[in-house]
Amino acid sequence: MPYDLETRLVVGVASSAVFNLTESDRVFRSEGEEGYRAFQEKHLNDPLPRGIAFPFIKRLLSLNDLSINNLDPLVEVILLSRNDPDTGLRVMKTIAHYGLNTTRAIFMQGKSPYEYIPALNISLFLSSNKADVDAAINAGYPAGQALDSKFEDDEEDRMLRIAFDFDGVVAGDESEAVMQHSGLSDSHEHEVKNVMQPHNPGPLKNFLVRMANIQSVEEVYKTNHSGYSNRLRISIVTSRNAPSHERALKTLKSWGVMANDAFFLGGIEKSKVLKTLRPHIFFDDQSGHLTRASSIVPSIHIPFGVMNTKMV
């Protein structure tokens, strides 16, 4: 019987997002493909250091213990690699070394495998390669660039805290476009006028909904396991404020999502909140917000919408 991906959350990751490939990249640039191949073979059994998205991926996979059937996991993480199978072997050995339950992989020598995102029902693709992420977003796929960020992996912290910006990330950028074209006052007026109309989905809408579904599974698990404490926490951290907050909340509700936290900051620097919130991953579409955020928490750039089009 085929292994069905439609019923579970699927995340695609490039090795550059999960592991620190600084040394490997240096060898590739200085010694070319043959030198790179020899380097990886020599260090085949040396685990790669942990990278930006490692704490997120580890905790995401740990949620599979909520499933009533080990053969039917809630989460599937698939490696999508530009390496060929031989040079990618070190990455697979590193995955096994850290005990990450990831067994499926695509290796495409010198070519980004992002075109396989829909075939694998992937709700989120993470890579540090900007060109690959831009191409995926331009094709309409859910992708984010892992930025060079500060991160910690506290082994005793079992919580998974995920923080999302709203416009241009989980929702479309219609309201941001109004804001950029007509200003704050007209933007508020636009949101009040359309308060009953849910926003169009953004790149990570399906990922957010899948995460909310896992929260529902967690609530059922909690009723059957006395003393269990919830491990998954979802936060919205947005520059919106009243009266534009109401449409955002109604949109989430229409998708069946209820965030644990919502920060409507109205221009307050997001990093001030993120420092206390300490998410294991933060998604935003604006580079200006991410410059400061990445000095505090693992940060992912979603290069979608008007704020990124203006930069081209």
N, C-alpha and C positions, 0 to 999 in steps of 0.2 A: 504494500500500500504506500503511495507517495507520501512524503513528508509535507504537510500542508502549512504554508506560511501565512495564509489569510487570516487565521484565527489568533495570531499572536503579534506582539510588538517586535518589529525587526529593525535593528540599527546596523548600518554599514559603517565600518571604520577603516581608514587607512592607517598603516602602522605608524605614520608620522604623527597622528593625533594621540595615540595611546602610549607610544614609547618615545624616548629621547634619541633621535637619530643624528644628533649633531656631529658625532665622530664619523659615522658612516657617510654622511653627506660631504664632509670635508675630504674623505678619501676619494669619493666619486669625482668631486671637482678637481682634485689635484692629480689623480692617477687614472681617471677614466674608468670605463666599464670593466676592463680586465682586472685592473687593480682593485676595484670594488668587489668583484667576484672573489678574488683571492683573499681579500680581507675578511669577507663574510665566512668563507670556508675555514679560514684560520681560527676565527672566533665563533665557530658554529655553536659551541656549547657554553659560550659566555652570554648570560642573559642581558638584554638591552635594559638600560635604565628606564624607570617609569617616566611617562610623559604627561602632558596637560590633562588629557581626558581619562587617564588611568583610574583615578578615584571614582569618577562617575561610572565608568564601565564596570568596574568591580562591584560596586553597590547595586547597579542596575541588574547584573546577572544574579546577585544574591537574592533578589526578589523571587527567583524561581522556586525557592523553598515554600512559597505560598501555594503552589500548584498541588492539587490532590494526586497528580500523576506525574512521576518523574520523566515519563516519556512524552509528556505534553506540556512543555515549559511555557510560561507566560512571555518570556523574552528570548529572542534569538539575536546574537551578535555575529555578524559575518565580516570577515576580513576582505577588504577590496584593495588589491595591491598593484602597483606599477611594476613590481619585481617579477622576474620569471620564477617558476617553481623552485629552482635550485637555490637562488639567492634568498628566496622567501622562506627557506627552511629555518633559518635562524629566528625569524619572527615567530614561526609556529612553535619552535622549541621554547622561546621566551614566554609565549602564552601558556604553555604547559608548566613552565617553571613557576609562574605566579599563581597557578591554579585557577586560571580563568576558563570557565566552561564554554570555550569557543572552538568548534571543530570544523566549521565550514569556511571556505576561503575561495576567492577568485584571484588568480595571478595572471596579469597581462603585461608582458615585457614592454616597458617603455610607453604604455598607453593607459590612460585613465579608464577604469571600469565603470564610471558613473552611469553609462548608458544602460546598465543592468539594474538600476535602482527600481524601476517599475516591475521588472520580471521577478524580482525577489521581494516585492511588497515592502520595500524599505521606507520607513517613516522619517528617518534621519540619517544623513551621510555626513561623517566628520572627517576632515582632512586638514593638514596644515598647508597644503598646496593651493595657493590662491587661484591659479588658473583653472584647476580642476573644479573647485567650488563654484567659481563664476560660471563655468560652462554648464554645470549641473543646474544652477539657479536659472540661467537663461533658457534651459530646456524645460523649465517648470518643475524641477525636482527639489525635494527638501534637503538642503545642504548648508553646512556651516564651516567656516574656516577657524580652526583652533589656533588662537593667537599665543604668542610667547607670554606666558602668564605665571604669576605666583600661585603655587598650589601646595596643599598639604594632604597627606594620606594617613590620618589618625586611625590606627588599626582598631582602637576601642570604640570608635564612632561608627555605629552601624546605620545611622540615618543616611538617607539620600535626599538632599535638598537641591531642588531645581528652580531656578529663577528665570522668568521670561519677561522681556519687554513686550508690549502689546502690539502697537501699530508697526507693520512691516515685518513682524515675526510670526505671531500666532494669527493675527488679522491682516487683511490687506492694508495698503497704504493710502486709501482714498482720503481719510481724514488728514493725514500728514500732507498730502498734496494740497488740500484746501488751506491748511495752515501755512505752507510755504508760499502759496500764491496770493492769499488774501489776508493773512495775519491771524492772531490769536482770537480776536473778537468774533470774526466771521467763522472761525473754526468751531468755537463754542456754539454759535448760533446753528451751524450745520448739524452738530451732534444732537442738540436739543430737538431740532426739527425732525431728525431721523431716529429718535431714541427707540422707537418700536421696531426699527428695521435692523436685523442683525448684520454685522459686518461680513463682507466677503472673506473667505479664508485666506490666511497668509501661508507661507511655506511650511510652518511647523504646526498648523492646526491639527492635522491628523496625529502627529506625535503627541501633542498635548492631550487629545482625546484618548489616545491609547494609554497614556500615563494615568489619566483619570479613571479609566476602566480598571487598571491595576489597583488603584486606591479602593474601588468598590470591592474587588476581590479581597483586599486586605481587611476591609470592614467585616466581611463574612468570616474570614479566618479568625479575626479577633473575637467574634461571638462564640467560636468553638474552641478557643484556646485562652483560658483564663490567665490573666497577667501579661498578655501580649501587648506591647506598645508599638504604635504605628511607626514605621520607618521611612515612609515616603511623604515628603512635604513639597507642595507646589506653591510658588509665589509669583505674583505679577508685580513687576517693578517698572512703572511707567511715568513719563513726564506729564501725562494727563492730570487734570484736577477737576473739581466741580466747576461747571455742570456736565463736563464731558465724561465723567466717570460712569454715569448711569448706563449709557449705551454699551460701554465695554462690559459691564457686569451682565446686562441683559443678553449680550452676544454669547458670553461664556455659558450662561444658563441655557440658552437655546441649543448649545452643543452638548449639553449634559455635563458640563464642567463646573465645579465649584472649587476655586482656589482656596488653599488654606490661609494665604495672606495676600493682601492687595495694598500696594503702596502707590498712592496717587500723589506724586511729588511736585507737580506744577513748576518744574524748573530747578528744584533742589538737586544738587549733585548726587547722582545715584550711588557713587562709591561710598558716601557717608552711611547709607543704609546697608549696602552690601557688606561692609566691614563687620557689621553686627550680625547680619543674616547668615553669612558664611556659606553661600551655596557651593555645592560641588561642581556646578556648571551654571553659567549665566549666558543667555542668548540676547543679542541686541543687533539692530540693523545699522546703528550709527557709530562710526569710527570715533567721533568725539567723546561719546560716552565710554567707549571701550578702552580708550587710552588710559584713563584713570582706573577703570574697573579691573583691567588686567594686572595692575600692580597689587591687587588685593585678592582676586579670586580667579579661578579658571574661566576664561572668557572666549566666547564663540561669536564671530562676526557672520551675520546673515546678510549677504550683499544683495538685498532685494529692495525694489521700490525707488521712489523719487529721490531719497537722500543719497542713494548710491548712483543713480543715473546722473545726478548733478556733478558727481565727481569725475565722470568719464570725460 
